Amino acid sequence: MDRKLKTWELALMLGVLMAVVAGGWLGQEQRELADSVIRFHVIANSDSEADQALKLAVRDRVLEEAQDLYPEDATLEEAQAALEGHLNALAAAGRTVVEDEGYDYPVTAQLTDCWFPTKEYEGFALPAGSYTALRVTIGEGKGQNWWCVAFPPLCLGAASETVDQALEAGHFTPEQGALVTGADEGYVLKFKAMEWLGELQEFFE
């Protein structure tokens, strides 16, 4: 009985150790990627069809406004500083869209740390985890979200970049580029493991 108990305890300890090591490795990959981007997070007033359509219109306008703020060949730090210095202007751009559509919802903009699930976009994907984000909230902010990337400008607009262009500009390392485009074999498993890790950490917090 004692021998079986010790074997079980050893297996459990080994499993925990492997989870810690793997979690540290996966978490480090996600953190390094998070340190290379500023996410974009738009929250609709509600899930009504009209409010969801309004969310997309606000998204387009604020994203266009944000991309115009970045200095040429901006670094992540320069882009973040530009956004921080113009949060009121970004919120005002969103409010203009809301008012033009005949609504009186308030619109707020802030830079904050947000948890994002794994998201797939056209040509790339980003793993679940905590990211610095430009968050725009419309009205009560009780509707479905829209997620993408504010910097490098990978989403929408004439100024949008591809991941290849972001690589050339030095925004991503070759390893990060391979990870987000799926060229890194096993990236799907990595992304799922990152998501499980985040959920586990939230459960124990």
C-alpha positions as CSV (number, residue, x, y, z in Angstrom):
1,M,0.0,0.0,0.0
2,D,2.8,2.4,1.0
3,R,4.7,1.6,-2.2
4,K,1.6,2.3,-4.4
5,L,1.0,5.6,-2.6
6,K,4.6,6.7,-3.1
7,T,4.4,5.8,-6.8
8,W,1.2,7.8,-7.2
9,E,2.8,10.7,-5.3
10,L,5.8,10.6,-7.5
11,A,3.7,10.6,-10.7
12,L,1.7,13.5,-9.4
13,M,4.8,15.5,-8.5
14,L,6.3,14.8,-11.9
15,G,3.1,15.9,-13.6
16,V,3.0,19.2,-11.6
17,L,6.7,19.8,-12.4
18,M,6.1,19.2,-16.1
19,A,3.1,21.6,-16.0
20,V,5.2,24.3,-14.3
21,V,8.0,24.0,-16.8
22,A,5.7,23.9,-19.8
23,G,3.6,26.7,-18.4
24,G,6.7,28.8,-17.9
25,W,7.9,28.2,-21.4
26,L,4.5,28.8,-23.0
27,G,3.9,31.8,-20.8
28,Q,7.2,33.3,-21.8
29,E,6.4,33.0,-25.5
30,Q,3.1,34.7,-25.0
31,R,4.6,37.5,-22.9
32,E,7.3,38.2,-25.5
33,L,4.6,38.4,-28.2
34,A,2.5,40.6,-26.0
35,D,5.4,42.9,-25.5
36,S,5.5,43.4,-29.3
37,V,1.9,44.4,-30.0
38,I,-0.9,46.7,-28.8
39,R,-4.3,45.0,-29.1
40,F,-7.5,46.7,-30.1
41,H,-10.7,46.0,-28.2
42,V,-14.1,47.5,-29.0
43,I,-17.1,46.7,-26.8
44,A,-20.6,47.4,-28.1
45,N,-23.4,48.9,-26.1
46,S,-25.5,45.8,-26.4
47,D,-26.0,42.7,-28.6
48,S,-28.8,44.3,-30.7
49,E,-28.3,44.3,-34.4
50,A,-28.2,48.1,-34.5
51,D,-25.6,48.3,-31.7
52,Q,-23.4,45.6,-33.2
53,A,-23.4,47.5,-36.5
54,L,-22.6,50.7,-34.7
55,K,-19.7,49.0,-33.0
56,L,-18.2,48.1,-36.4
57,A,-18.6,51.7,-37.6
58,V,-16.9,53.0,-34.4
59,R,-14.2,50.4,-34.8
60,D,-13.4,51.6,-38.4
61,R,-13.3,55.3,-37.4
62,V,-11.2,54.9,-34.3
63,L,-8.7,52.5,-36.0
64,E,-8.3,55.0,-38.8
65,E,-7.7,57.8,-36.3
66,A,-5.2,55.7,-34.4
67,Q,-3.2,54.7,-37.4
68,D,-2.8,58.4,-38.3
69,L,-1.2,59.1,-35.0
70,Y,1.8,56.8,-35.3
71,P,5.1,58.5,-36.4
72,E,6.7,57.1,-39.5
73,D,8.5,53.8,-38.8
74,A,7.2,54.0,-35.2
75,T,8.4,51.7,-32.5
76,L,6.0,50.1,-30.1
77,E,6.9,52.6,-27.4
78,E,6.3,55.5,-29.8
79,A,3.0,54.1,-30.9
80,Q,1.9,53.6,-27.2
81,A,2.9,57.1,-26.3
82,A,0.9,58.5,-29.3
83,L,-2.2,56.6,-28.3
84,E,-1.8,57.6,-24.6
85,G,-1.5,61.2,-25.6
86,H,-4.7,61.1,-27.8
87,L,-7.2,59.0,-25.9
88,N,-9.6,61.9,-25.7
89,A,-9.4,62.4,-29.4
90,L,-9.9,58.7,-30.1
91,A,-13.0,58.7,-27.9
92,A,-14.3,61.9,-29.6
93,A,-13.9,60.2,-33.0
94,G,-16.0,57.3,-31.8
95,R,-18.6,59.7,-30.3
96,T,-18.8,61.5,-33.7
97,V,-19.8,58.2,-35.4
98,V,-22.3,57.5,-32.6
99,E,-23.9,60.9,-33.0
100,D,-23.9,60.8,-36.8
101,E,-25.9,57.5,-36.5
102,G,-28.5,59.2,-34.2
103,Y,-27.5,57.8,-30.9
104,D,-26.4,59.5,-27.7
105,Y,-24.2,56.8,-26.2
106,P,-21.0,57.9,-24.4
107,V,-17.7,56.5,-25.8
108,T,-14.5,56.0,-23.8
109,A,-11.0,55.1,-24.8
110,Q,-8.3,53.8,-22.6
111,L,-5.0,51.9,-22.7
112,T,-5.3,48.9,-20.3
113,D,-4.2,45.4,-19.7
114,C,-6.9,42.9,-21.0
115,W,-7.2,39.1,-21.2
116,F,-7.8,38.0,-24.8
117,P,-8.8,34.5,-26.0
118,T,-7.0,32.9,-28.9
119,K,-8.1,34.7,-32.0
120,E,-7.6,33.9,-35.7
121,Y,-7.5,36.7,-38.3
122,E,-6.9,36.7,-42.0
123,G,-3.4,35.5,-42.4
124,F,-2.4,35.2,-38.7
125,A,-3.5,34.3,-35.2
126,L,-2.6,35.4,-31.7
127,P,-2.6,33.2,-28.6
128,A,-4.7,33.7,-25.5
129,G,-3.2,35.8,-22.8
130,S,-2.9,39.3,-21.3
131,Y,-2.0,42.2,-23.6
132,T,-1.9,45.9,-23.5
133,A,-4.9,47.1,-25.4
134,L,-6.6,50.2,-26.7
135,R,-10.1,49.6,-25.3
136,V,-13.0,51.5,-26.7
137,T,-16.3,51.1,-24.8
138,I,-19.6,52.3,-26.3
139,G,-22.5,53.2,-24.0
140,E,-23.1,50.5,-21.4
141,G,-20.5,48.2,-22.9
142,K,-22.7,45.1,-22.5
143,G,-22.5,43.8,-26.1
144,Q,-20.2,41.5,-27.9
145,N,-16.5,42.5,-28.3
146,W,-14.4,43.0,-31.4
147,W,-10.7,42.2,-31.1
148,C,-7.7,42.8,-33.3
149,V,-4.3,44.6,-33.3
150,A,-3.9,48.4,-33.1
151,F,-0.1,48.2,-33.5
152,P,1.5,47.0,-35.7
153,P,-1.5,48.1,-37.7
154,L,-2.6,44.6,-38.9
155,C,-6.3,45.2,-39.1
156,L,-8.3,47.0,-41.7
157,G,-7.6,50.3,-43.3
158,A,-5.3,51.5,-46.1
159,A,-2.4,51.7,-43.7
160,S,-2.7,48.1,-42.6
161,E,0.4,45.9,-42.6
162,T,0.9,42.3,-43.3
163,V,2.8,40.1,-40.8
164,D,5.6,40.0,-43.4
165,Q,5.8,43.8,-43.4
166,A,5.7,43.8,-39.6
167,L,8.7,41.4,-39.7
168,E,10.6,43.6,-42.1
169,A,9.9,46.6,-39.8
170,G,11.3,44.7,-36.8
171,H,8.0,44.5,-34.9
172,F,8.2,40.7,-34.7
173,T,11.1,38.3,-34.5
174,P,11.3,35.5,-37.1
175,E,10.2,33.1,-34.4
176,Q,7.2,35.2,-33.5
177,G,6.3,35.6,-37.1
178,A,6.3,31.9,-37.6
179,L,4.2,31.4,-34.5
180,V,1.4,33.8,-35.4
181,T,1.2,32.7,-39.1
182,G,1.2,29.0,-38.3
183,A,4.5,28.3,-40.0
184,D,5.7,27.1,-36.6
185,E,4.7,23.4,-36.5
186,G,2.5,22.7,-33.5
187,Y,1.3,26.3,-33.1
188,V,-2.3,25.2,-32.7
189,L,-1.4,23.0,-29.8
190,K,0.8,25.8,-28.3
191,F,-2.1,28.3,-28.6
192,K,-4.5,25.8,-26.9
193,A,-2.1,25.1,-24.1
194,M,-1.6,28.8,-23.6
195,E,-5.4,29.2,-23.3
196,W,-5.7,26.3,-20.8
197,L,-2.8,27.8,-18.8
198,G,-4.5,31.2,-18.6
199,E,-7.8,29.6,-17.5
200,L,-6.0,27.5,-14.9
201,Q,-4.2,30.6,-13.5
202,E,-7.5,32.5,-13.4
203,F,-9.2,29.6,-11.6
204,F,-6.6,29.6,-8.8
205,E,-6.4,33.4,-8.4
